[in-house]
Amino acid sequence: MSEEASKADIAALAKGGRTNIAGFIIRLVARIPFLIIASRLYGAEAMGRFASALVMVEFAALLCTLGQKRGLARRLTESEQHPANAVADAMLLNVLVATVATVLIYLFPVSMYPNSDFGVAEHLLVLGILPSGLTDLALAALAYRFDVATSVRARAVAEPWALSIAAGVLYFYNPEGGLPLAYVISMVVAWIVAMIPLIRSYGLPEQWRPHPVHMWHLTRANMPLAVADLVEWGTRKLDVFLLRFFIGEGALGVYYFAQQFASLPQKLKTSFEPVLGPVITRNVRERNYAAIARQVCQVGFWITAAQAGIALALGIPGEGLMGLGGPGFVSGTAALAFLLLAEVVASKAVVSEAALVYLARYKNLVLSVCTIALQGGLTIGGILLARYLGYGQAYAAAAAAGALMLSLAISSSLKARLLARILEHGINNWRWPLVWAALAAAAVGVTATWLLPEWAELIFGIPAILAVYCWVIWRWGFGPEDRVLFRKNVAPVLPE
């Protein structure tokens, strides 16, 4: 691989990183209105019921993509047909499977609401399955051409603001079913925002004819990726799935409130995956394993550094952040801390998996299945232990978050070792300046919590923590290649 091609790859990844960091800030600002509206107007029990149903809808939406969010990168790289035809095949397959899933869940709504009654509007949450999957595929196709900005517009601007506005308006018309209906509206809005640039970038299919046999081969080829996607998603949702059987709707609503803040850093790494896809697939084809190792380590450090800073900024003033939902939500502060730490330790697993799905998909799948089985055992064990010791539901929720953190830490170690053995190059995203930056930021954050009221902790404390952390990382942690992340004048080479 030429030096110019290597620099172009890093530039492409850096462009995605810049957009993702900006997208995180936009997501944080956009997510807060929804959480305040949902907690203050609808209450913790309504949020818990919504979270219980949403976990099944999101599971179905991901299942219906059949692994094509990552498989699409390989298809576009290897296929000789018009790119728009490949995208159309993926979307048609999603429409067919999503339609079946929507009908099945609609007919058996107990899968969404196992412990409570529900109204007609809450039943309609299943209508979000189809637009959610189609949006994911559209954004994956655009990210293949290094268009991450559309992902930010769809997922960080259109979707959360549509959710917030719709939830606020619908409360006055349907206070029982406002949250589910708002979710469906937000999914449709995000889909429209994603489809317009997709058509502009790829155009319409040319001489495209769907073929059943071809669709079957496409499904079978992507099945390992589909299972890997489901398992990876499951590690982030298994806690909610299990908690809904052990704790009340109110406690689950508090946990969901904390999870919404903690899941924001996750977007940094998940939106890197489609950007890494075309870079890695090309290097896999050329057997340039050294370049893959370098890119995985580079992106891994960026993600780890960003997520550690975010975890500190949101975790130190955690009580004030949870207090936005009301006094009853402060009990979820411990769960918030564990969930934020889980995203930090998971970064190495995610970037390693971005390469493993192309180099050792079945071994990666086995590790992923073992991880989710371990998490399930630790989660149930932690919840039962909290019950046995006589602790409340908040401790059970914190135990579930701690189980997630521990299982993801083990997964990160094992997947990085597997990838290092395949590439015959070390995989390491750790640098000592991360510790120095964390200590400096923690000092600022603790001082802010001592001296400032809660509202000032959030308005001034969070920016101050991030500012100190970023300054230390920039000064002592970033090398020349890392600084490309903030240099806009380096243009990536787009795939044909």
C-alpha positions as CSV (number, residue, x, y, z in Angstrom):
1,M,0.0,0.0,0.0
2,S,1.4,3.4,-1.0
3,E,2.0,6.1,1.6
4,E,-0.6,8.3,-0.2
5,A,-3.3,5.6,0.1
6,S,-2.5,5.1,3.8
7,K,-2.8,8.8,4.4
8,A,-6.1,8.9,2.5
9,D,-7.5,6.1,4.7
10,I,-6.5,7.9,7.9
11,A,-8.0,11.1,6.4
12,A,-11.2,9.4,5.7
13,L,-11.4,7.9,9.2
14,A,-10.5,11.3,10.7
15,K,-13.3,13.0,8.7
16,G,-15.8,10.5,10.2
17,G,-14.3,11.1,13.6
18,R,-14.7,14.9,13.4
19,T,-18.3,14.5,12.3
20,N,-19.0,11.9,15.1
21,I,-17.6,14.2,17.8
22,A,-19.8,17.1,16.6
23,G,-22.6,14.6,16.4
24,F,-22.2,13.6,20.0
25,I,-22.6,17.3,21.2
26,I,-25.7,17.7,19.0
27,R,-27.1,14.4,20.3
28,L,-26.5,15.4,23.9
29,V,-28.3,18.7,23.4
30,A,-31.1,17.1,21.5
31,R,-31.6,14.2,23.8
32,I,-32.1,16.2,27.0
33,P,-35.4,17.8,26.0
34,F,-37.0,14.4,25.3
35,L,-35.8,13.0,28.6
36,I,-37.1,15.9,30.5
37,I,-40.5,15.8,28.7
38,A,-40.7,12.0,29.1
39,S,-39.8,12.0,32.8
40,R,-41.6,15.2,34.0
41,L,-44.8,14.8,31.9
42,Y,-45.2,11.1,31.4
43,G,-43.4,9.8,34.6
44,A,-41.0,7.0,35.4
45,E,-43.6,4.2,35.0
46,A,-44.6,5.3,31.5
47,M,-40.9,5.5,30.5
48,G,-40.3,2.0,31.9
49,R,-43.3,0.6,29.9
50,F,-41.9,2.4,26.8
51,A,-38.4,0.9,27.4
52,S,-39.8,-2.6,27.8
53,A,-41.6,-2.4,24.5
54,L,-38.9,-0.6,22.7
55,V,-36.3,-3.3,23.3
56,M,-38.4,-5.7,21.3
57,V,-39.0,-3.2,18.5
58,E,-35.3,-2.4,18.2
59,F,-34.4,-6.1,18.3
60,A,-36.8,-6.8,15.4
61,A,-35.5,-3.8,13.4
62,L,-31.9,-4.9,13.7
63,L,-32.8,-8.5,13.0
64,C,-34.6,-7.5,9.8
65,T,-31.4,-5.8,8.4
66,L,-29.9,-9.3,8.3
67,G,-26.4,-8.1,8.9
68,Q,-26.5,-5.8,5.8
69,K,-25.4,-2.7,7.8
70,R,-21.9,-4.2,7.7
71,G,-22.3,-6.7,4.8
72,L,-23.3,-3.8,2.4
73,A,-19.7,-2.5,2.5
74,R,-18.3,-5.8,1.2
75,R,-21.1,-6.1,-1.4
76,L,-20.4,-2.6,-2.7
77,T,-16.7,-3.3,-2.8
78,E,-16.9,-6.7,-4.6
79,S,-20.1,-6.3,-6.8
80,E,-19.8,-5.3,-10.4
81,Q,-23.4,-4.2,-10.8
82,H,-24.6,-0.7,-10.4
83,P,-24.2,0.4,-6.7
84,A,-27.8,1.5,-6.5
85,N,-28.9,-2.0,-7.4
86,A,-27.0,-3.5,-4.5
87,V,-28.6,-0.9,-2.1
88,A,-32.0,-1.7,-3.6
89,D,-31.5,-5.4,-3.0
90,A,-30.6,-4.8,0.6
91,M,-33.7,-2.6,1.1
92,L,-36.1,-4.9,-0.6
93,L,-34.9,-7.7,1.6
94,N,-35.4,-5.6,4.7
95,V,-38.9,-4.6,3.6
96,L,-40.0,-8.2,3.2
97,V,-38.6,-9.4,6.5
98,A,-39.6,-6.3,8.5
99,T,-43.2,-6.6,7.2
100,V,-43.4,-10.2,8.6
101,A,-41.8,-9.1,11.9
102,T,-44.2,-6.2,12.3
103,V,-47.3,-8.4,11.7
104,L,-46.0,-11.1,14.2
105,I,-45.3,-8.7,17.0
106,Y,-48.6,-6.9,16.4
107,L,-50.4,-10.2,16.7
108,F,-48.4,-11.1,19.9
109,P,-48.0,-7.8,21.8
110,V,-47.2,-9.6,25.0
111,S,-43.6,-9.7,23.7
112,M,-43.5,-5.9,24.1
113,Y,-45.6,-5.5,27.3
114,P,-45.1,-8.7,29.4
115,N,-46.2,-7.2,32.7
116,S,-48.8,-4.6,32.0
117,D,-51.8,-3.6,30.0
118,F,-51.5,-1.3,26.9
119,G,-53.6,0.9,24.7
120,V,-54.1,1.1,21.0
121,A,-51.5,3.8,20.6
122,E,-48.9,1.8,22.5
123,H,-49.6,-1.2,20.3
124,L,-48.7,0.9,17.2
125,L,-45.0,1.1,18.3
126,V,-44.4,-1.9,16.0
127,L,-44.7,0.5,13.0
128,G,-41.3,1.9,13.8
129,I,-39.6,-1.4,12.8
130,L,-39.6,-0.8,9.0
131,P,-38.4,2.8,8.8
132,S,-35.7,2.1,11.5
133,G,-34.1,-0.7,9.4
134,L,-34.4,1.2,6.1
135,T,-32.7,4.2,7.7
136,D,-29.8,2.0,9.0
137,L,-29.2,0.6,5.5
138,A,-29.4,4.1,3.9
139,L,-26.8,5.5,6.3
140,A,-24.6,2.4,5.9
141,A,-24.6,2.9,2.1
142,L,-23.8,6.6,2.5
143,A,-21.0,5.9,5.1
144,Y,-19.4,3.6,2.5
145,R,-18.8,6.8,0.5
146,F,-17.6,8.5,3.7
147,D,-20.8,10.5,4.1
148,V,-21.1,10.5,7.9
149,A,-22.7,13.9,8.0
150,T,-26.1,12.5,6.9
151,S,-25.9,10.1,9.8
152,V,-25.5,13.0,12.2
153,R,-28.4,14.9,10.5
154,A,-30.7,11.9,10.7
155,R,-29.8,10.3,14.0
156,A,-28.6,13.4,16.0
157,V,-30.8,16.1,14.7
158,A,-34.0,14.9,12.9
159,E,-34.7,11.9,15.0
160,P,-34.3,13.2,18.6
161,W,-35.9,16.6,17.9
162,A,-38.8,15.0,16.2
163,L,-39.1,12.6,19.2
164,S,-39.0,15.5,21.6
165,I,-41.5,17.7,19.8
166,A,-43.9,14.9,19.1
167,A,-43.8,13.6,22.7
168,G,-44.5,17.1,24.0
169,V,-47.4,17.8,21.7
170,L,-48.9,14.3,21.9
171,Y,-49.0,14.4,25.7
172,F,-51.9,16.8,25.5
173,Y,-53.8,14.5,23.1
174,N,-52.9,11.0,24.2
175,P,-50.9,11.0,27.5
176,E,-51.0,7.2,27.6
177,G,-49.6,6.5,24.2
178,G,-47.7,9.7,23.4
179,L,-44.2,8.1,23.8
180,P,-44.8,5.2,21.4
181,L,-46.4,7.4,18.7
182,A,-43.6,10.0,19.1
183,Y,-41.1,7.2,18.5
184,V,-42.8,6.1,15.3
185,I,-42.9,9.7,14.0
186,S,-39.2,10.2,14.8
187,M,-38.3,7.0,12.9
188,V,-40.2,8.1,9.8
189,V,-38.6,11.6,9.9
190,A,-35.1,10.1,10.2
191,W,-35.8,7.8,7.2
192,I,-36.9,10.7,5.0
193,V,-33.8,12.7,6.0
194,A,-31.5,9.7,5.1
195,M,-33.2,8.7,1.8
196,I,-32.9,12.1,0.1
197,P,-29.0,12.2,0.1
198,L,-29.0,8.4,-0.6
199,I,-30.8,9.0,-3.9
200,R,-28.7,12.0,-4.7
201,S,-25.5,10.0,-4.1
202,Y,-26.4,6.6,-5.7
203,G,-29.2,7.5,-8.0
204,L,-32.0,5.2,-8.9
205,P,-31.5,1.5,-9.7
206,E,-30.7,0.7,-13.3
207,Q,-32.1,-2.4,-15.0
208,W,-32.8,-3.8,-11.6
209,R,-34.9,-7.0,-11.2
210,P,-35.3,-8.7,-7.8
211,H,-34.6,-12.4,-8.0
212,P,-35.7,-14.8,-5.2
213,V,-32.6,-17.1,-5.5
214,H,-30.3,-14.1,-5.4
215,M,-32.1,-12.8,-2.4
216,W,-31.7,-16.1,-0.6
217,H,-27.9,-16.2,-1.3
218,L,-27.6,-12.6,0.0
219,T,-29.4,-13.6,3.2
220,R,-27.2,-16.7,3.7
221,A,-24.0,-14.8,3.0
222,N,-24.8,-12.1,5.6
223,M,-26.1,-14.5,8.3
224,P,-22.9,-14.5,10.4
225,L,-22.9,-10.7,10.3
226,A,-26.6,-10.6,11.2
227,V,-26.0,-12.9,14.3
228,A,-22.9,-10.8,15.3
229,D,-24.9,-7.6,15.0
230,L,-27.7,-9.1,17.1
231,V,-25.3,-10.3,19.8
232,E,-23.4,-7.0,19.9
233,W,-26.7,-5.1,20.1
234,G,-27.9,-7.6,22.7
235,T,-25.0,-6.7,25.1
236,R,-26.5,-3.2,25.2
237,K,-30.1,-4.2,25.6
238,L,-30.0,-7.5,27.6
239,D,-30.0,-5.5,30.8
240,V,-33.3,-3.8,30.0
241,F,-34.7,-7.1,28.7
242,L,-34.0,-8.9,31.9
243,L,-34.7,-6.1,34.3
244,R,-38.3,-5.8,33.0
245,F,-39.0,-9.2,34.6
246,F,-37.3,-8.4,38.0
247,I,-38.0,-4.8,38.8
248,G,-41.0,-2.5,38.5
249,E,-41.8,-0.2,35.6
250,G,-40.8,2.9,37.7
251,A,-37.3,1.5,38.4
252,L,-37.0,0.4,34.8
253,G,-37.9,4.0,33.7
254,V,-35.1,5.4,35.9
255,Y,-32.6,2.9,34.4
256,Y,-33.7,3.8,30.9
257,F,-33.2,7.5,31.7
258,A,-29.6,6.7,32.8
259,Q,-29.1,4.5,29.8
260,Q,-30.0,7.3,27.4
261,F,-27.2,9.4,28.6
262,A,-24.7,6.5,28.7
263,S,-25.6,5.3,25.2
264,L,-24.6,8.7,23.7
265,P,-20.8,7.7,23.6
266,Q,-21.8,4.4,22.0
267,K,-22.8,6.4,18.8
268,L,-19.1,7.5,18.4
269,K,-18.0,3.9,17.8
270,T,-21.0,2.5,16.1
271,S,-20.9,5.3,13.5
272,F,-17.2,4.6,12.9
273,E,-18.0,1.0,11.8
274,P,-19.4,1.8,8.3
275,V,-16.5,4.2,7.8
276,L,-14.0,1.5,8.7
277,G,-15.8,-1.0,6.5
278,P,-14.6,0.1,3.1
279,V,-11.1,0.8,4.3
280,I,-10.7,-2.6,6.0
281,T,-12.3,-4.6,3.1
282,R,-9.9,-3.1,0.6
283,N,-6.9,-3.9,2.8
284,V,-8.2,-7.4,3.4
285,R,-8.4,-8.0,-0.3
286,E,-4.8,-6.7,-0.6
287,R,-3.7,-8.7,2.5
288,N,-2.2,-5.6,3.9
289,Y,-2.6,-6.6,7.5
290,A,-0.2,-4.1,8.9
291,A,-2.4,-1.3,7.6
292,I,-5.5,-2.9,9.2
293,A,-3.7,-3.1,12.6
294,R,-2.6,0.5,12.3
295,Q,-6.1,1.8,11.4
296,V,-7.8,-0.3,14.2
297,C,-5.3,1.1,16.8
298,Q,-5.7,4.6,15.5
299,V,-9.5,4.6,15.6
300,G,-9.5,2.6,18.8
301,F,-7.5,5.3,20.5
302,W,-9.7,8.1,19.2
303,I,-12.8,6.4,20.4
304,T,-11.3,5.5,23.8
305,A,-10.1,9.0,24.4
306,A,-13.4,10.5,23.4
307,Q,-15.5,8.1,25.5
308,A,-13.3,8.5,28.6
309,G,-13.7,12.2,28.4
310,I,-17.5,11.9,28.0
311,A,-17.7,9.4,30.8
312,L,-16.0,11.8,33.1
313,A,-18.0,14.8,32.0
314,L,-21.3,13.0,32.5
315,G,-20.4,10.8,35.4
316,I,-18.9,13.2,37.9
317,P,-22.0,15.5,37.9
318,G,-24.1,12.3,37.6
319,E,-26.5,13.2,40.4
320,G,-27.3,16.6,38.9
321,L,-27.7,14.9,35.5
322,M,-30.1,12.3,36.8
323,G,-31.9,15.0,38.8
324,L,-33.1,16.5,35.5
325,G,-35.8,13.8,35.6
326,G,-36.9,14.7,39.1
327,P,-35.9,13.7,42.7
328,G,-36.9,10.0,42.1
329,F,-34.4,9.6,39.3
330,V,-31.3,10.4,41.4
331,S,-31.3,6.7,42.6
332,G,-30.0,5.7,39.1
333,T,-26.7,7.6,39.5
334,A,-24.8,4.4,40.3
335,A,-26.2,2.6,37.2
336,L,-25.2,5.7,35.1
337,A,-21.6,5.4,36.3
338,F,-21.4,1.7,35.5
339,L,-23.0,2.2,32.1
340,L,-20.6,5.0,31.2
341,L,-17.6,2.9,32.2
342,A,-18.9,0.1,30.1
343,E,-18.8,2.2,27.0
344,V,-15.1,3.0,27.7
345,V,-14.0,-0.6,28.2
346,A,-16.0,-1.7,25.1
347,S,-14.1,0.5,22.6
348,K,-11.3,-2.1,21.9
349,A,-13.9,-4.8,21.2
350,V,-15.8,-2.7,18.8
351,V,-12.9,-1.6,16.6
352,S,-11.4,-5.2,16.7
353,E,-14.8,-6.6,15.7
354,A,-14.9,-4.2,12.7
355,A,-12.0,-6.2,11.3
356,L,-12.9,-9.6,12.7
357,V,-16.2,-9.7,10.8
358,Y,-14.2,-9.9,7.6
359,L,-11.2,-11.9,8.8
360,A,-12.6,-14.4,11.3
361,R,-16.4,-14.0,11.4
362,Y,-17.2,-17.3,13.0
363,K,-14.6,-17.1,15.8
364,N,-15.8,-13.5,16.4
365,L,-19.4,-14.8,16.5
366,V,-18.4,-17.5,19.1
367,L,-16.7,-14.8,21.3
368,S,-19.8,-12.6,21.0
369,V,-22.2,-15.4,22.0
370,C,-20.0,-16.2,25.0
371,T,-19.9,-12.6,26.0
372,I,-23.7,-12.2,26.0
373,A,-24.1,-15.5,27.8
374,L,-21.6,-14.3,30.5
375,Q,-23.5,-11.0,30.7
376,G,-26.8,-12.8,31.1
377,G,-25.4,-14.9,33.9
378,L,-23.8,-12.0,35.7
379,T,-26.9,-9.8,35.3
380,I,-29.3,-12.4,36.8
381,G,-26.8,-13.3,39.5
382,G,-26.3,-9.7,40.5
383,I,-30.0,-9.0,40.6
384,L,-30.7,-12.1,42.7
385,L,-27.8,-11.2,45.1
386,A,-29.2,-7.7,45.6
387,R,-32.6,-9.2,46.4
388,Y,-31.1,-11.8,48.8
389,L,-29.2,-9.0,50.7
390,G,-32.4,-7.0,50.9
391,Y,-31.3,-4.1,48.8
392,G,-33.8,-2.1,46.7
393,Q,-34.5,-2.0,43.0
394,A,-31.9,0.7,42.4
395,Y,-29.1,-1.8,43.6
396,A,-30.5,-4.4,41.2
397,A,-30.3,-2.0,38.3
398,A,-26.8,-1.0,39.3
399,A,-25.9,-4.7,39.4
400,A,-27.2,-5.1,35.8
401,A,-25.0,-2.2,34.7
402,G,-22.0,-3.6,36.5
403,A,-22.5,-6.9,34.7
404,L,-22.5,-5.2,31.4
405,M,-19.3,-3.4,32.2
406,L,-17.5,-6.5,33.3
407,S,-18.6,-8.7,30.4
408,L,-17.6,-6.0,27.8
409,A,-14.2,-5.6,29.4
410,I,-13.6,-9.4,29.0
411,S,-14.8,-9.3,25.4
412,S,-12.5,-6.4,24.6
413,S,-9.5,-8.3,25.8
414,L,-10.3,-11.5,24.0
415,K,-11.3,-9.9,20.7
416,A,-8.2,-7.8,20.6
417,R,-6.0,-10.8,21.2
418,L,-7.7,-12.8,18.5
419,L,-7.2,-10.0,16.0
420,A,-3.6,-9.5,16.9
421,R,-2.9,-13.2,16.4
422,I,-4.6,-13.1,12.9
423,L,-2.8,-9.9,11.8
424,E,0.5,-10.8,13.5
425,H,0.6,-7.2,14.8
426,G,-0.3,-5.8,18.2
427,I,-3.7,-4.2,18.9
428,N,-3.4,-1.5,21.5
429,N,-5.5,1.6,22.0
430,W,-4.0,2.5,25.4
431,R,-1.7,5.5,26.0
432,W,-0.6,6.8,29.4
433,P,-1.8,10.4,28.7
434,L,-5.3,9.1,29.1
435,V,-4.6,8.7,32.8
436,W,-3.1,12.2,33.1
437,A,-6.1,13.7,31.3
438,A,-8.6,11.8,33.5
439,L,-6.9,12.9,36.7
440,A,-6.9,16.5,35.7
441,A,-10.5,16.4,34.5
442,A,-11.6,14.6,37.7
443,A,-10.0,17.3,39.8
444,V,-11.9,20.0,38.0
445,G,-15.1,18.0,38.1
446,V,-14.9,17.2,41.9
447,T,-14.2,20.8,42.6
448,A,-17.2,21.9,40.6
449,T,-19.5,19.5,42.5
450,W,-18.2,20.9,45.8
451,L,-18.4,24.6,45.0
452,L,-21.3,24.9,42.5
453,P,-25.1,24.3,42.8
454,E,-26.4,21.4,40.6
455,W,-27.6,23.6,37.7
456,A,-24.1,25.3,37.6
457,E,-22.5,21.8,37.6
458,L,-24.2,21.0,34.4
459,I,-23.9,24.3,32.6
460,F,-20.3,25.1,33.6
461,G,-18.9,21.9,35.1
462,I,-19.4,19.6,32.1
463,P,-17.7,22.1,29.6
464,A,-14.9,22.7,32.1
465,I,-14.3,18.9,32.6
466,L,-14.2,18.4,28.8
467,A,-12.0,21.4,28.2
468,V,-9.3,20.3,30.7
469,Y,-9.4,16.7,29.5
470,C,-9.2,17.7,25.8
471,W,-6.3,20.1,26.5
472,V,-4.2,17.4,28.2
473,I,-5.0,14.8,25.5
474,W,-4.1,17.3,22.8
475,R,-0.9,18.4,24.4
476,W,0.5,15.1,25.5
477,G,-1.6,12.3,24.0
478,F,-2.0,13.2,20.3
479,G,0.7,12.5,17.8
480,P,0.9,13.8,14.1
481,E,-1.5,11.2,12.8
482,D,-4.0,11.9,15.6
483,R,-4.0,15.6,14.8
484,V,-5.4,14.7,11.4
485,L,-8.6,14.2,13.2
486,F,-8.9,18.0,13.4
487,R,-7.4,19.0,10.1
488,K,-10.2,19.6,7.5
489,N,-7.9,20.2,4.5
490,V,-7.0,16.5,4.1
491,A,-9.5,15.0,1.7
492,P,-10.2,11.2,1.6
493,V,-10.2,9.3,-1.6
494,L,-13.8,8.1,-2.2
495,P,-14.5,4.6,-3.5
496,E,-15.9,4.2,-7.0
